[in-house]
Amino acid sequence: MSDTTGRPSFVGPLVANWRQYIPYLGFVLIFAFFSATLFNQGFLEPNNQLNILRQTAMISIMSVGMTYVLSAGEIDLSIGMVAGLISCVVAVAMDHFGAVTGVFAGLAAGGFVGLVNGALTTRVGIPSFLTTLAMMGIARGTAMWMTSTKSVPILDDDYIWLFGGGNLGPIPVLVLWTVVVGVVGHVALRRTTFGRRVLATGGSETAARYSGIDTRGIKMRVLIISSLGAALAGMLYAGRLHSGRFQLGEGDELSVIAAAVLGGTSLFGGAGTVVGSIVGSLMIGVINNGLLLMGLEYSQQLIARGVIIIIAVAISQSRK
């Protein structure tokens, strides 16, 4: 069938909505560029591709939680430091009480941080930007205090295998964690009432409130989800590096926010995509890996990476 212009009927909607595919097209173009220019440097080698997936796993997982926060019209700047804190909490708890207690302690601590962020933002009325900025310092200071700024080793082989260091056949466990979190996050945001309420809250909080949505409760829950995502990332950091360190996750909040925005999530709320955020995370990982293989100095890598991200975000956000 054709429309009045003579085009096939499916072409109209595709042309009208082409901008939503910009993040994926950008990823393909960046990947193709590095594949062509670094073909002889091993960019396409399976081991290198698996390394990119491993290195971006924690950013991808945290970007899922950040997608919910941004979609609801809020922001979480504490996510990186919370990951570092949780790595220390898990390591210290495991050292005294075992792996199972360590895992539960990490999740409980992450949930508590999210609860505090949510309560201060929704009940006290402090903007989430300031709440989570303060929590960033609190989390880092707490991690430094409880470990005396030292690395706390993790010696439990089962924990190390399950949380970051293992492989299921040729597939790293980190990749499996990313897939599971991504699928659950995508389904919850796109296929559930909760996800629709998150998007409605970010789109117009006043309209959402008049339609009967508990917008304060929604914002509380997305901040808890974000902190739980950071907690899982912290446990994976600890498992991959066999230790808890307060430095882990430092600066990740910028990469996580960039990944979400690169993927098509709006900084102003009302629009979010979990799949796009994970693609954005992979895009950043490909850029980092490609620039490293090109032999650029670290200072040059920072400049090139910043320029590429700015251009990509500008193009991606232009449809807003």
For each residue, the residues with C-beta under 8 A, 3 or more apart:
1: 8 9
2: 5 6 7 8 9
3: 6 7 8 9 11 12
4:
5: 2 12
6: 2 3
7: 2 3 11 12
8: 1 2 3 11
9: 1 2 3 12
10: 13 14
11: 3 7 8 14 15
12: 3 5 7 9 15 16
13: 10 16 17
14: 10 11 17 18
15: 11 12 18
16: 12 13
17: 13 14 20 21
18: 14 15 21 22
19: 22 318 319
20: 17 264 319
21: 17 18 24 25
22: 18 19 25 26 264 315 316 319
23: 26 27 262 263 264 276 279 280 283 312 316
24: 21 27 28 276 279
25: 21 22 28 29
26: 22 23 29 30 262 283 312 315 316
27: 23 24 30 31 279 280 282 283 286
28: 24 25 31 32
29: 25 26 32 33
30: 26 27 33 34 283 286 287 290 308 312
31: 27 28 34 35 286
32: 28 29 35 36
33: 29 30 36 37 290
34: 30 31 37 38 43 286 289 290 293
35: 31 32 38 39 43 44
36: 32 33 39
37: 33 34 290 294
38: 34 35 41 42 43 290 293 294
39: 35 36 43 44
40:
41: 38 293 294
42: 38 45 48 293
43: 34 35 38 39 48 289 290 293
44: 35 39 48 49
45: 42 48 49
46: 49 50 170
47: 50 51
48: 42 43 44 45 51 52 289 293
49: 44 45 46 52 53
50: 46 47 53 54 170 172 175
51: 47 48 54 55 289
52: 48 49 55 56 282 285 286 289
53: 49 50 56 57 172 174 175 178 282 285
54: 50 51 57 172 174 175 240
55: 51 52 285 288 289
56: 52 53 59 60 281 282 284 285
57: 53 54 60 61 164 172 174 175 177 178 236
58: 61 62 83 174 233 236 237 249 252
59: 56 62 63 233 252 255 256 259 281 284 285
60: 56 57 63 64 178 181 182 259 277 278 281 282
61: 57 58 64 65 177 178 181 229 232 233 236
62: 58 59 65 66 79 80 83 226 229 230 233 252 256
63: 59 60 66 67 256 259 260 263 277 278 280 281
64: 60 61 67 68 181 182 185 229 274 277 278
65: 61 62 68 69 76 79 185 222 225 226 227 228 229 230
66: 62 63 69 70 76 79 226 229 256 257 259 260 265 277
67: 63 64 70 71 185 189 260 263 265 272 273 274 277
68: 64 65 71 72 185 189 198 222 225 226 272
69: 65 66 72 74 75 76 128 222 223 225 226
70: 66 67 73 74 75 202 257 260 261 265 266 267 269 272
71: 67 68 189 198 199 202 222 265 266 269 270 271 272
72: 68 69 198 201 202 218 219 222 269
73: 70 201 202 205 219 268 269 270
74: 69 70 121 128 219 222 223 269
75: 69 70 128 129 132 257 267
76: 65 66 69 79 117 128 132 223 226 227 253
77: 129 132 133 135 136 253
78: 81 82 113 117 132 133 135 136 139 227 230 253
79: 62 65 66 76 82 83 132 226 227 229 230 249 252 253 256
80: 62 83 84 136 230 249 250 251 252 253 254 256
81: 78 84 85 135 136 137 139 140 143 249 250 253
82: 78 79 85 86 110 113 135 139 227 230 231 234 249
83: 58 62 79 80 86 87 230 231 233 234 237 248 249 252
84: 80 81 87 88 139 140 143 234 237 245 246 247 248 249 250
85: 81 82 88 89 109 113 139 140 142 143 234 246
86: 82 83 89 90 106 109 110 230 231 233 234 235 238
87: 83 84 90 91 143 234 235 237 238 243 244 245 248 249
88: 84 85 91 92 143 146 147 152 244 245 246
89: 85 86 92 93 102 105 106 109 146 234 244
90: 86 87 93 94 102 103 105 106 154 234 235 238 244
91: 87 88 94 95 102 147 152 153 154 238 243 244
92: 88 89 95 96 146 147 152 244
93: 89 90 96 97 101 102 105 106
94: 90 91 97 98 99 101 102 154 156 159
95: 91 92 152
96: 92 93 101
97: 93 94 101 102 105
98: 94 101 102 156
99: 94 102 103 156 158 159
100: 103 104
101: 93 94 96 97 98 104 105
102: 89 90 91 93 94 97 98 99 105 106 159
103: 90 99 100 106 107 159 235
104: 100 101 107 108
105: 89 90 93 97 101 102 108 109
106: 86 89 90 93 102 103 109 110 231 234 235
107: 103 104 110 111 228 231 232
108: 104 105 111 112
109: 85 86 89 105 106 112 113 231
110: 82 86 106 107 113 114 227 228 230 231 232 234
111: 107 108 114 115 224 227 228 231
112: 108 109 115 116
113: 78 82 85 109 110 116 117 135 139 227 230 231
114: 110 111 117 118 223 224 225 226 227 228
115: 111 112 118 119 220 224
116: 112 113 119 120 135
117: 76 78 113 114 120 121 128 131 132 135 223 224 226 227
118: 114 115 121 122 219 220 221 223 224
119: 115 116 122 123 124 220
120: 116 117 123 124 126 131
121: 74 117 118 124 125 126 127 128 131 219 220 223
122: 118 119 125 216 217 219 220
123: 119 120 216
124: 119 120 121
125: 121 122
126: 120 121 130 131
127: 121 130 131
128: 69 74 75 76 117 121 131 132 219 223
129: 75 77 132 133
130: 126 127 133 134
131: 117 120 121 126 127 128 134 135
132: 75 76 77 78 79 117 128 129 135 136 223
133: 77 78 129 130 136 137
134: 130 131 137 138
135: 77 78 81 82 113 116 117 131 132 138 139
136: 77 78 80 81 132 133 139 140 253
137: 81 133 134 140 141
138: 134 135 141 142
139: 78 81 82 84 85 113 135 136 142 143
140: 81 84 85 136 137 143 144 246 250
141: 137 138 144 145
142: 85 138 139 145 146
143: 81 84 85 87 88 139 140 146 147 246
144: 140 141 147 148 149 246
145: 141 142 148
146: 88 89 92 142 143
147: 88 91 92 143 144 150 151 152 244 245 246
148: 144 145
149: 144 246
150: 147
151: 147 243 244 245
152: 88 91 92 95 147 243 244 245
153: 91 242 243
154: 90 91 94 159 160 238 239 242 243 244
155: 242
156: 94 98 99 159 160
157: 160 161
158: 99 161 162
159: 94 99 102 103 154 156 162 163 239
160: 154 156 157 163 164 165 166 239 242
161: 157 158 165 166 173 239
162: 158 159 166 173 239
163: 159 160 173 235 236 238 239 240
164: 57 160 173 174 235 236 237 238 239 240 241
165: 160 161 173 239 240 242
166: 160 161 162 172 173
167: 170 171 172 173
168: 171 172 173 176
169:
170: 46 50 167
171: 167 168 175 176
172: 50 53 54 57 166 167 168 175 176
173: 161 162 163 164 165 166 167 168 176 177
174: 53 54 57 58 164 177 178 236 240
175: 50 53 54 57 171 172 178 179
176: 168 171 172 173 179 180
177: 57 61 173 174 180 181 232 236
178: 53 57 60 61 174 175 181 182 278
179: 175 176 182 183
180: 176 177 183 184
181: 60 61 64 177 178 184 185 229 232
182: 60 64 178 179 185 186 274 275 278
183: 179 180 186 187
184: 180 181 187 188
185: 64 65 67 68 181 182 188 189 274
186: 182 183 189 190 273 274 275
187: 183 184 190 191 192
188: 184 185 191 192 194 195
189: 67 68 71 185 186 192 195 198 199 272 273 274
190: 186 187 195 274
191: 187 188 195
192: 187 188 189 195 196
193: 196 197
194: 188 197 198 218 221
195: 188 189 190 191 192 198 199
196: 192 193 199 200
197: 193 194 200 201 208 213 218
198: 68 71 72 189 194 195 201 202 218 222 272
199: 71 189 195 196 202 203 270 271 272
200: 196 197 203 204 207 208 211 213 270
201: 72 73 197 198 205 208 213 215 218 219 269
202: 70 71 72 73 198 199 205 266 268 269 270 271 272
203: 199 200 207 208 269 270 271
204: 200 207 208 270
205: 73 201 202 208 209 215
206: 209 210
207: 200 203 204 210 211
208: 197 200 201 203 204 205 211 213 215 218
209: 205 206 213 215
210: 206 207
211: 200 207 208
212:
213: 197 200 201 208 209 218
214: 217 218
215: 201 205 208 209 218 219
216: 122 123 219 220
217: 122 214 220 221
218: 72 194 197 198 201 208 213 214 215 221 222
219: 72 73 74 118 121 122 128 201 215 216 222 223
220: 115 118 119 121 122 216 217 223 224
221: 118 194 217 218 224 225
222: 65 68 69 71 72 74 198 218 219 225 226
223: 69 74 76 114 117 118 121 128 132 219 220 226 227
224: 111 114 115 117 118 220 221 227 228
225: 65 68 69 114 221 222 228 229
226: 62 65 66 68 69 76 79 114 117 222 223 229 230
227: 65 76 78 79 82 110 111 113 114 117 223 224 230 231
228: 65 107 110 111 114 224 225 231 232
229: 61 62 64 65 66 79 181 225 226 232 233
230: 62 65 78 79 80 82 83 86 110 113 226 227 233 234 249
231: 82 83 86 106 107 109 110 111 113 227 228 234 235
232: 61 107 110 177 181 228 229 235 236
233: 58 59 61 62 83 86 229 230 236 237 249 252
234: 82 83 84 85 86 87 89 90 106 110 230 231 237 238 248 249
235: 86 87 90 103 106 163 164 231 232 238 239
236: 57 58 61 163 164 174 177 232 233 239 240
237: 58 83 84 87 164 233 234 240 241 248 249
238: 86 87 90 91 154 163 164 234 235 241 242 243 244 248
239: 154 159 160 161 162 163 164 165 235 236 242
240: 54 163 164 165 174 236 237
241: 164 237 238 245 248
242: 153 154 155 160 165 238 239
243: 87 91 151 152 153 154 238
244: 87 88 89 90 91 92 147 151 152 154 238 248
245: 84 87 88 147 151 152 241 248
246: 84 85 88 140 143 144 147 149
247: 84 250
248: 83 84 87 234 237 238 241 244 245
249: 58 79 80 81 82 83 84 87 230 233 234 237 252
250: 80 81 84 140 247
251: 80 254 255
252: 58 59 62 79 80 83 233 249 255 256
253: 76 77 78 79 80 81 136 256 257
254: 80 251 257 258
255: 59 251 252 258 259 281 284
256: 59 62 63 66 79 80 252 253 259 260 281
257: 66 70 75 253 254 260 261
258: 254 255 261 262 280 284 309 313
259: 59 60 63 66 255 256 262 263 277 278 280 281 283 284
260: 63 66 67 70 256 257 263 265 272 276 277 280
261: 70 257 258 264 265 266 267 280 313 316 317
262: 23 26 258 259 276 277 279 280 283 284 309 312 313 316
263: 23 63 67 259 260 273 275 276 277 278 279 280 281 316
264: 20 22 23 261 271 272 273 276 277 280 316
265: 66 67 70 71 260 261 271 272 273 276 277
266: 70 71 202 261 269 270 271 272 317 320
267: 70 75 261 317
268: 73 202 320
269: 70 71 72 73 74 201 202 203 266
270: 71 73 199 200 202 203 204 266
271: 71 199 202 203 264 265 266 320
272: 67 68 70 71 189 198 199 202 260 264 265 266 277
273: 67 186 189 263 264 265 276 277
274: 64 67 182 185 186 189 190 277 278
275: 182 186 263 278 279
276: 23 24 260 262 263 264 265 273 279 280
277: 60 63 64 66 67 259 260 262 263 264 265 272 273 274 280 281
278: 60 63 64 178 182 259 263 274 275 281 282
279: 23 24 27 262 263 275 276 282 283
280: 23 27 63 258 259 260 261 262 263 264 276 277 283 284
281: 56 59 60 63 255 256 259 263 277 278 284 285
282: 27 52 53 56 60 278 279 285 286
283: 23 26 27 30 259 262 279 280 286 287 312
284: 56 59 255 258 259 262 280 281 287 288 305 309
285: 52 53 55 56 59 281 282 288 289
286: 27 30 31 34 52 282 283 289 290
287: 30 283 284 290 291 304 305 308 309
288: 55 284 285 291 292 301 305
289: 34 43 48 51 52 55 285 286 292 293
290: 30 33 34 37 38 43 286 287 293 294
291: 287 288 294 296 300 301 304 305
292: 288 289 295 296 301
293: 34 38 41 42 43 48 289 290
294: 37 38 41 290 291
295: 292
296: 291 292 300 301 304
297: 300 301
298: 301 302
299: 302 303
300: 291 296 297 303 304
301: 288 291 292 296 297 298 304 305
302: 298 299 305 306
303: 299 300 306 307
304: 287 291 296 300 301 307 308
305: 284 287 288 291 301 302 308 309
306: 302 303 309 310
307: 303 304 310 311
308: 30 287 304 305 311 312
309: 258 262 284 287 305 306 312 313
310: 306 307 313 314
311: 307 308 314 315
312: 23 26 30 262 283 308 309 315 316
313: 258 261 262 309 310 316 317
314: 310 311 317 318
315: 22 26 311 312 318
316: 22 23 26 261 262 263 264 312 313 319
317: 261 266 267 313 314 320
318: 19 314 315
319: 19 20 22 316
320: 266 268 271 317
